[in-house]
Amino acid sequence: MKHLIKLFVLVLLLQSFQCEEDNPSTITPEDLNLKKSEIEAYIATFPCEEEIGCNFIAFGSKPCGGPWGYLVFSNAVDLEFLTAEVLEYNEMQHQFNLETGAVSDCAVAVPPTAVGCVDGICGIIE
């Protein structure tokens, strides 16, 4: 009986030192897709006009570092708002990468060399 009590105490002690399950990611792929769609929809509401011009911003966060690519947009956007939204998205993706242990190629996304109006939409000019 004495050994049974010791065994019971040992089991209880070992259970108290068990690692807790990893918390699931607080940011989901759906969250990222929704935020990306919101940003793209915002950009799409602004017309491309030669006199206004276009610009681009780094978008996304690769696990190796750096952006996944670049968003091209009309200079008619509220740049402060767009920048804040993109920074929020980039941080969300960075956090998602950390939480999930995401991996990617470490290729560098090259910024566009020229952007402008292409068929009435801001785009990369090749």
C-alpha positions as CSV (number, residue, x, y, z in Angstrom):
1,M,0.0,0.0,0.0
2,K,2.9,2.3,0.8
3,H,4.3,1.8,-2.7
4,L,0.9,2.5,-4.2
5,I,0.7,5.9,-2.5
6,K,4.2,6.8,-3.6
7,L,3.3,5.9,-7.2
8,F,0.1,8.0,-7.0
9,V,2.0,11.0,-5.7
10,L,4.6,10.6,-8.4
11,V,2.0,10.4,-11.1
12,L,0.3,13.6,-9.7
13,L,3.7,15.3,-9.6
14,L,4.6,14.4,-13.2
15,Q,1.2,15.6,-14.4
16,S,1.8,19.0,-12.8
17,F,4.9,19.4,-14.9
18,Q,3.4,18.5,-18.2
19,C,3.8,21.0,-21.0
20,E,0.6,22.7,-21.9
21,E,-0.6,22.3,-25.5
22,D,0.7,24.9,-27.9
23,N,-1.8,27.6,-28.3
24,P,-3.3,27.6,-31.8
25,S,-2.4,30.5,-34.0
26,T,-4.2,33.6,-33.0
27,I,-4.0,34.7,-36.6
28,T,-5.5,32.5,-39.2
29,P,-5.0,32.3,-43.0
30,E,-8.6,33.5,-43.3
31,D,-7.7,36.6,-41.2
32,L,-4.8,37.3,-43.6
33,N,-6.9,36.8,-46.7
34,L,-9.7,39.1,-45.4
35,K,-7.2,41.9,-44.6
36,K,-5.5,41.5,-48.0
37,S,-8.9,41.6,-49.7
38,E,-9.8,44.8,-47.8
39,I,-6.5,46.5,-48.8
40,E,-6.9,45.4,-52.5
41,A,-10.5,46.6,-52.5
42,Y,-9.5,50.0,-51.1
43,I,-6.8,50.4,-53.7
44,A,-9.2,49.4,-56.5
45,T,-11.6,52.3,-55.6
46,F,-9.1,54.9,-56.9
47,P,-8.8,55.6,-60.6
48,C,-5.5,55.6,-62.5
49,E,-4.9,58.9,-64.2
50,E,-1.6,59.9,-65.7
51,E,-1.6,63.3,-64.0
52,I,-2.0,61.7,-60.6
53,G,0.4,58.9,-61.1
54,C,1.0,55.6,-59.4
55,N,3.3,54.3,-56.7
56,F,4.0,51.0,-54.9
57,I,4.5,49.6,-51.4
58,A,6.1,46.5,-50.0
59,F,3.5,43.9,-49.1
60,G,3.6,40.8,-47.0
61,S,6.2,39.3,-44.7
62,K,8.3,36.3,-45.8
63,P,9.5,34.0,-43.0
64,C,13.1,34.6,-44.3
65,G,12.5,38.3,-44.1
66,G,11.4,41.0,-46.6
67,P,8.1,41.3,-48.5
68,W,6.4,38.7,-50.6
69,G,5.8,41.4,-53.3
70,Y,4.6,44.9,-54.0
71,L,1.2,46.5,-54.3
72,V,0.8,49.2,-57.0
73,F,-1.7,51.9,-56.3
74,S,-2.9,55.3,-57.5
75,N,-1.4,58.4,-55.8
76,A,-5.0,59.4,-55.2
77,V,-5.2,57.0,-52.2
78,D,-4.9,58.3,-48.6
79,L,-1.2,57.3,-48.3
80,E,-1.2,57.5,-44.5
81,F,-4.3,55.2,-44.3
82,L,-2.9,52.7,-46.9
83,T,0.5,52.6,-45.2
84,A,-1.1,51.9,-41.8
85,E,-3.3,49.1,-43.3
86,V,-0.3,47.5,-45.1
87,L,1.9,47.7,-42.0
88,E,-0.9,46.0,-40.0
89,Y,-1.1,43.3,-42.6
90,N,2.6,42.8,-42.7
91,E,2.8,42.5,-38.9
92,M,-0.1,40.0,-38.9
93,Q,1.7,37.9,-41.5
94,H,5.0,38.1,-39.5
95,Q,3.2,37.0,-36.4
96,F,1.4,34.2,-38.3
97,N,4.8,33.0,-39.6
98,L,6.3,32.9,-36.1
99,E,3.3,31.2,-34.6
100,T,3.1,28.5,-37.3
101,G,6.8,28.1,-38.0
102,A,6.2,29.0,-41.6
103,V,9.0,28.6,-44.1
104,S,9.5,30.0,-47.6
105,D,12.1,30.4,-50.2
106,C,14.5,33.2,-49.3
107,A,14.3,34.9,-52.8
108,V,14.3,38.6,-52.6
109,A,11.1,40.3,-54.1
110,V,12.5,43.0,-56.4
111,P,10.7,46.3,-56.3
112,P,9.2,47.5,-59.6
113,T,11.4,49.7,-61.7
114,A,8.4,51.6,-63.2
115,V,4.8,51.9,-62.4
116,G,2.0,53.7,-64.3
117,C,-1.4,53.5,-65.8
118,V,-2.0,50.3,-67.7
119,D,-5.5,50.0,-69.2
120,G,-6.8,52.5,-66.6
121,I,-5.3,50.6,-63.7
122,C,-2.1,51.3,-61.9
123,G,0.3,48.5,-62.7
124,I,4.0,47.6,-63.2
125,I,5.3,48.8,-66.6
126,E,7.7,46.3,-68.1
